[in-house]
């Protein structure tokens, strides 16, 4: 099993590198071809839009064997990405957006299949360790890939970044194919109905006294995270008096904190109930977000590191609990539904926050955000004691 986990984490590393590079490159690519800031911003929306269909896409992962689905979905993206070499003018940008939507859909299916496969073949006591290492691998790549993407894009253009990403998808497909796991073919249900099956993920979360509060706390945390993210450039500009590029430094420090959070998650989730881990993570995030209102470089950097520690802890607690608590034949749908419930509030809050910072000073907004987060963290911890 250690060999299987190692192959999987290697696949996460290579695909995470390519995906992060492509995420960064797509916006710059569109901006360079069209000159439009709005269209460049829409690349992120195109990538995240399929999250809205998470419950439906997760149903796919519960109807077929998960490892072959991971292999073939990655191979399909490896074959699709080279078509972006055709995107060399503004009138062909539509192709990039179409590929980005499919990219996001593949990610939703892959994540659901991965969650279900891990829940089926790993010791449930070790799911936190596995998920934590996956987070560390992903966040580590986010510290490296942007530099590589920016260099390749500046020198060779977006087409080479797309080819690099295709190669990482192909490598990930090969690594997943080498994994040796025993999977039973999902039982065929004669009366299966897509919409009814899709709703099973939501019913699983709603009916569980463990999952319902954890996913709820996670969704609220991501709502606050969206507001915090929308305020970061105002913090950099009006609070710290720095250029917009300084936001990259804050995000890098946050990423380093997330790497540490991933390493600590496994031992923590084996010893502490998920709800307390979630409450502590939210408290750390809320405190740090509130402190971002202090106009001092040292405080801003420390706050970013603590946000990096707290935010993944909330998400890891929720997703690990889904893998432990959901029935084996519904893990894919439950994981995909949880992913939708967690990340849609973040996207909404980013849009709302962009408007809020235009007329509400971040020295008011961020402390209010911190107080709200600490209040919900206290309620979450009190429920555990009850």
C-alpha positions as CSV (number, residue, x, y, z in Angstrom):
1,X,0.0,0.0,0.0
2,X,2.9,2.3,0.6
3,X,4.0,1.9,-3.0
4,X,0.5,2.7,-4.2
5,X,0.3,5.8,-2.0
6,X,3.8,6.9,-3.3
7,X,2.7,6.5,-6.9
8,X,-0.4,8.5,-6.3
9,X,1.5,11.3,-4.5
10,X,4.0,11.4,-7.4
11,X,1.1,11.8,-9.8
12,X,-0.3,14.6,-7.6
13,X,3.1,16.4,-7.7
14,X,3.5,16.3,-11.5
15,X,-0.1,17.1,-12.3
16,X,-0.2,19.8,-9.7
17,X,2.8,21.5,-11.2
18,X,1.3,21.5,-14.6
19,X,-2.2,22.7,-13.4
20,X,-0.7,25.6,-11.4
21,X,1.4,26.7,-14.3
22,X,-1.6,26.5,-16.6
23,X,-3.8,28.4,-14.2
24,X,-1.4,31.3,-14.1
25,X,-0.6,31.2,-17.8
26,X,-4.2,31.3,-19.0
27,X,-5.0,34.7,-17.6
28,X,-1.8,36.3,-18.8
29,X,-2.2,34.5,-22.2
30,X,-5.7,36.0,-22.7
31,X,-4.6,39.4,-21.5
32,X,-1.7,39.4,-24.0
33,X,-3.9,38.4,-26.9
34,X,-7.0,40.6,-26.2
35,X,-5.7,43.4,-23.9
36,X,-8.8,42.8,-21.8
37,X,-8.6,42.6,-18.0
38,X,-12.2,41.3,-17.8
39,X,-11.5,38.4,-20.2
40,X,-8.3,37.6,-18.4
41,X,-10.2,37.4,-15.1
42,X,-12.8,35.1,-16.7
43,X,-10.2,32.4,-17.1
44,X,-10.4,31.7,-13.4
45,X,-14.2,31.6,-13.6
46,X,-14.0,29.1,-16.5
47,X,-11.8,26.8,-14.5
48,X,-14.1,27.0,-11.4
49,X,-17.5,27.0,-13.1
50,X,-17.8,23.2,-13.3
51,X,-17.6,23.1,-9.5
52,X,-21.3,24.0,-9.7
53,X,-21.9,20.6,-11.3
54,X,-19.9,18.8,-8.7
55,X,-22.7,16.6,-7.4
56,X,-23.6,15.4,-11.0
57,X,-19.9,14.9,-12.0
58,X,-19.3,13.0,-8.7
59,X,-22.0,10.5,-9.7
60,X,-19.6,9.4,-12.5
61,X,-17.1,8.3,-9.9
62,X,-19.6,6.1,-8.2
63,X,-20.7,4.3,-11.3
64,X,-17.4,3.0,-12.6
65,X,-14.1,1.8,-11.1
66,X,-12.1,4.8,-9.8
67,X,-8.5,4.0,-10.8
68,X,-9.3,3.5,-14.5
69,X,-11.4,6.7,-14.4
70,X,-8.4,8.6,-13.0
71,X,-6.1,7.2,-15.7
72,X,-8.3,7.9,-18.6
73,X,-9.5,11.3,-17.5
74,X,-5.8,12.4,-17.2
75,X,-5.0,10.8,-20.6
76,X,-7.9,12.7,-22.2
77,X,-6.6,16.0,-20.9
78,X,-3.1,15.2,-22.2
79,X,-4.6,14.7,-25.6
80,X,-6.8,17.8,-25.5
81,X,-4.3,20.4,-24.3
82,X,-2.1,20.5,-27.4
83,X,-5.1,21.9,-29.4
84,X,-4.2,25.2,-27.6
85,X,-1.3,25.6,-29.9
86,X,-3.9,26.9,-32.3
87,X,-4.7,29.9,-29.9
88,X,-2.4,32.6,-31.4
89,X,-4.9,35.5,-31.9
90,X,-7.7,37.2,-30.1
91,X,-10.4,35.5,-32.3
92,X,-9.3,32.1,-31.2
93,X,-9.4,32.8,-27.4
94,X,-12.8,31.0,-27.3
95,X,-10.9,27.7,-27.7
96,X,-8.9,28.4,-24.6
97,X,-12.1,29.1,-22.6
98,X,-13.7,25.9,-23.9
99,X,-10.6,23.8,-22.8
100,X,-10.6,25.5,-19.4
101,X,-14.2,24.5,-18.8
102,X,-13.4,20.9,-19.7
103,X,-10.3,21.2,-17.5
104,X,-12.4,22.2,-14.5
105,X,-14.9,19.4,-15.2
106,X,-12.1,16.8,-15.4
107,X,-10.7,18.1,-12.1
108,X,-14.1,17.6,-10.4
109,X,-14.5,14.1,-11.7
110,X,-10.9,13.2,-10.8
111,X,-11.1,14.6,-7.3
112,X,-14.3,12.6,-6.6
113,X,-12.7,9.4,-8.0
114,X,-9.6,10.0,-5.9
115,X,-11.5,10.6,-2.7
116,X,-13.6,7.5,-3.2
117,X,-10.6,5.3,-4.2
118,X,-8.6,6.5,-1.1
119,X,-11.6,5.8,1.2
120,X,-11.8,2.3,-0.3
121,X,-8.2,1.1,-0.1
122,X,-6.6,3.0,2.8
123,X,-6.9,2.5,6.5
124,X,-9.5,5.1,7.6
125,X,-7.2,6.1,10.5
126,X,-4.6,7.1,7.9
127,X,-6.9,9.1,5.6
128,X,-5.9,12.3,7.4
129,X,-2.2,11.6,6.8
130,X,-2.8,10.8,3.1
131,X,-4.9,14.0,2.6
132,X,-2.4,16.1,4.4
133,X,0.5,14.8,2.3
134,X,-1.6,15.5,-0.8
135,X,-2.2,19.1,0.4
136,X,1.5,19.5,1.0
137,X,2.3,18.2,-2.5
138,X,-0.2,20.6,-4.1
139,X,0.9,23.6,-2.1
140,X,4.5,22.9,-2.6
141,X,4.0,22.9,-6.4
142,X,2.2,26.3,-6.1
143,X,5.5,27.7,-4.7
144,X,7.5,26.5,-7.7
145,X,5.2,26.4,-10.7
146,X,4.3,30.1,-11.1
147,X,8.0,31.0,-11.6
148,X,8.4,28.3,-14.2
149,X,5.2,29.3,-15.9
150,X,6.0,33.0,-16.0
151,X,9.4,32.3,-17.5
152,X,8.1,29.9,-20.2
153,X,5.2,32.2,-21.1
154,X,7.5,35.3,-21.4
155,X,10.0,33.5,-23.6
156,X,8.0,31.0,-25.6
157,X,4.3,31.9,-25.3
158,X,1.3,30.0,-23.9
159,X,1.5,27.1,-26.3
160,X,4.6,25.7,-24.6
161,X,2.9,26.0,-21.2
162,X,0.0,24.0,-22.6
163,X,2.4,21.3,-23.9
164,X,4.1,21.2,-20.5
165,X,0.7,20.7,-18.8
166,X,-0.2,18.0,-21.3
167,X,3.0,16.2,-20.5
168,X,2.3,16.3,-16.7
169,X,-1.2,14.9,-17.3
170,X,0.3,12.1,-19.4
171,X,2.9,11.4,-16.7
172,X,0.1,11.4,-14.0
173,X,-2.0,9.0,-16.1
174,X,1.0,6.6,-16.3
175,X,1.7,6.8,-12.6
176,X,-1.9,6.1,-11.7
177,X,-1.9,3.2,-14.1
178,X,1.0,1.6,-12.2
179,X,-0.9,1.7,-8.9
180,X,-1.9,-1.8,-7.7
181,X,-5.3,-1.6,-6.0
182,X,-8.1,-4.1,-5.9
183,X,-11.4,-2.5,-6.9
184,X,-14.7,-4.3,-7.2
185,X,-16.8,-3.1,-10.1
186,X,-19.7,-1.0,-8.7
187,X,-23.0,-2.9,-8.5
188,X,-25.2,-2.2,-11.4
189,X,-28.6,-0.8,-10.3
190,X,-31.4,-1.5,-12.7
191,X,-33.5,1.3,-11.4
192,X,-30.7,3.8,-11.2
193,X,-31.7,7.4,-12.0
194,X,-29.1,10.1,-12.6
195,X,-30.9,12.9,-10.7
196,X,-31.8,10.7,-7.8
197,X,-28.3,9.3,-7.6
198,X,-26.8,12.8,-7.8
199,X,-29.0,14.0,-4.8
200,X,-27.6,11.1,-2.7
201,X,-24.4,13.0,-2.0
202,X,-26.4,15.9,-0.5
203,X,-28.6,13.6,1.5
204,X,-25.5,11.8,2.9
205,X,-24.1,15.1,4.2
206,X,-27.4,16.6,5.4
207,X,-28.4,13.4,7.4
208,X,-25.1,13.0,9.1
209,X,-24.6,14.6,12.5
210,X,-20.8,14.5,11.8
211,X,-20.7,15.8,8.2
212,X,-23.4,18.5,8.3
213,X,-21.6,20.8,10.8
214,X,-18.2,20.2,9.4
215,X,-19.2,21.0,5.8
216,X,-21.2,24.0,7.2
217,X,-18.2,25.4,9.1
218,X,-16.0,24.8,6.0
219,X,-18.5,26.7,3.7
220,X,-18.6,29.6,6.1
221,X,-14.8,29.6,6.4
222,X,-14.5,29.7,2.6
223,X,-17.0,32.6,2.4
224,X,-14.8,34.6,4.8
225,X,-11.7,33.5,2.7
226,X,-13.3,34.9,-0.4
227,X,-13.8,38.3,1.3
228,X,-10.3,38.2,2.6
229,X,-8.9,37.4,-0.8
230,X,-10.9,40.2,-2.4
231,X,-9.3,42.6,0.2
232,X,-5.7,41.6,-0.3
233,X,-4.8,44.2,-3.0
234,X,-6.4,46.9,-0.8
235,X,-4.2,45.7,2.1
236,X,-1.1,45.8,-0.1
237,X,-1.9,49.3,-1.6
238,X,-3.5,51.4,1.1
239,X,-2.4,49.5,4.2
240,X,1.2,48.6,3.4
241,X,2.0,51.2,0.6
242,X,3.4,48.5,-1.6
243,X,3.0,47.7,-5.3
244,X,0.4,45.1,-6.4
245,X,3.3,42.6,-7.0
246,X,3.8,42.4,-3.2
247,X,0.6,40.3,-3.1
248,X,2.6,37.5,-4.6
249,X,4.9,37.6,-1.6
250,X,2.0,37.3,0.8
251,X,0.6,34.4,-1.2
252,X,3.9,32.7,-1.2
253,X,4.2,33.0,2.6
254,X,0.6,31.7,2.8
255,X,1.5,28.7,0.6
256,X,4.4,27.9,3.0
257,X,2.0,27.9,5.9
258,X,-0.2,25.5,4.0
259,X,2.7,23.1,3.4
260,X,3.2,22.9,7.1
261,X,-0.6,22.5,7.7
262,X,-0.5,19.5,5.3
263,X,2.3,17.8,7.2
264,X,0.7,18.4,10.6
265,X,-2.8,17.3,9.5
266,X,-2.4,13.5,9.6
267,X,-1.0,13.3,13.2
268,X,-3.6,15.9,14.3
269,X,-6.6,14.2,12.8
270,X,-5.6,10.9,14.4
271,X,-5.5,12.4,17.9
272,X,-8.1,15.2,17.8
273,X,-11.8,15.0,16.6
274,X,-12.4,16.6,13.2
275,X,-14.7,19.2,14.6
276,X,-12.0,20.6,17.0
277,X,-9.5,20.7,14.2
278,X,-12.0,22.6,12.1
279,X,-12.8,25.0,14.9
280,X,-9.1,25.6,15.6
281,X,-8.4,26.2,11.9
282,X,-11.2,28.7,11.6
283,X,-10.0,30.5,14.7
284,X,-6.5,30.8,13.3
285,X,-7.7,32.0,10.0
286,X,-10.1,34.5,11.5
287,X,-7.5,36.0,13.9
288,X,-4.9,36.3,11.1
289,X,-7.4,37.9,8.7
290,X,-8.4,40.5,11.3
291,X,-4.7,41.3,11.9
292,X,-4.2,42.1,8.3
293,X,-5.8,45.4,9.0
294,X,-2.6,46.4,10.9
295,X,-0.5,48.4,8.5
296,X,2.8,46.7,9.2
297,X,4.9,44.4,6.9
298,X,5.9,42.0,9.7
299,X,2.3,41.6,10.8
300,X,1.0,41.1,7.2
301,X,3.6,38.4,6.6
302,X,2.9,36.6,9.9
303,X,-0.8,36.8,9.2
304,X,-0.4,35.3,5.8
305,X,1.5,32.3,7.3
306,X,-1.2,31.7,9.9
307,X,-3.9,31.9,7.2
308,X,-1.9,29.2,5.4
309,X,-2.0,27.1,8.5
310,X,-5.7,27.6,9.4
311,X,-7.5,27.5,6.1
312,X,-6.4,24.0,4.9
313,X,-7.1,22.6,8.4
314,X,-10.8,23.4,8.0
315,X,-10.9,21.8,4.6
316,X,-8.9,18.7,5.5
317,X,-11.1,18.1,8.5
318,X,-14.3,18.2,6.4
319,X,-13.0,16.2,3.4
320,X,-11.4,13.5,5.6
321,X,-14.7,13.1,7.5
322,X,-16.6,12.7,4.3
323,X,-14.3,9.8,3.3
324,X,-14.7,8.2,6.7
325,X,-18.4,8.7,7.2
326,X,-20.0,8.3,3.7
327,X,-21.2,4.9,2.5
328,X,-18.6,3.2,0.2
329,X,-20.9,3.4,-2.8
330,X,-21.6,7.1,-2.3
331,X,-18.2,8.5,-1.4
332,X,-17.7,10.0,-4.9
333,X,-21.0,11.9,-4.8
334,X,-20.6,13.0,-1.2
335,X,-17.0,14.3,-1.8
336,X,-18.0,16.1,-5.0
337,X,-21.1,17.6,-3.3
338,X,-19.0,18.7,-0.3
339,X,-16.5,20.3,-2.7
340,X,-19.3,22.3,-4.3
341,X,-20.7,23.4,-0.9
342,X,-17.3,24.4,0.2
343,X,-16.0,26.3,-2.8
344,X,-19.1,28.0,-4.3
345,X,-19.3,30.4,-1.3
346,X,-15.7,31.4,-1.9
347,X,-16.4,32.3,-5.5
348,X,-19.5,34.3,-4.5
349,X,-17.6,36.1,-1.7
350,X,-14.8,37.0,-4.1
351,X,-17.3,38.8,-6.3
352,X,-19.1,40.5,-3.4
353,X,-15.9,41.4,-1.7
354,X,-14.7,43.1,-4.9
355,X,-17.6,45.5,-4.5
356,X,-17.3,45.9,-0.7
357,X,-13.7,47.0,-0.7
358,X,-14.7,49.9,-3.1
359,X,-16.6,51.6,-0.3
360,X,-15.7,49.9,3.0
361,X,-12.3,50.4,4.4
362,X,-10.3,47.2,5.0
363,X,-9.5,48.4,8.5
364,X,-13.2,47.9,9.2
365,X,-14.0,45.0,6.9
366,X,-11.2,42.7,8.1
367,X,-11.7,43.0,11.8
368,X,-15.4,42.4,11.3
369,X,-14.5,39.3,9.3
370,X,-12.2,38.2,12.1
371,X,-14.9,38.6,14.8
372,X,-17.5,36.6,12.7
373,X,-15.0,33.8,12.2
374,X,-14.0,33.6,15.9
375,X,-17.7,33.5,16.8
376,X,-18.5,30.6,14.5
377,X,-15.3,28.8,15.7
378,X,-16.4,29.1,19.3
379,X,-19.8,27.7,18.4
380,X,-18.2,24.8,16.5
381,X,-15.9,24.0,19.5
382,X,-18.9,24.3,22.0
383,X,-20.9,21.8,19.9
384,X,-18.1,19.3,20.3
385,X,-18.1,19.6,24.1
386,X,-21.8,19.2,24.1
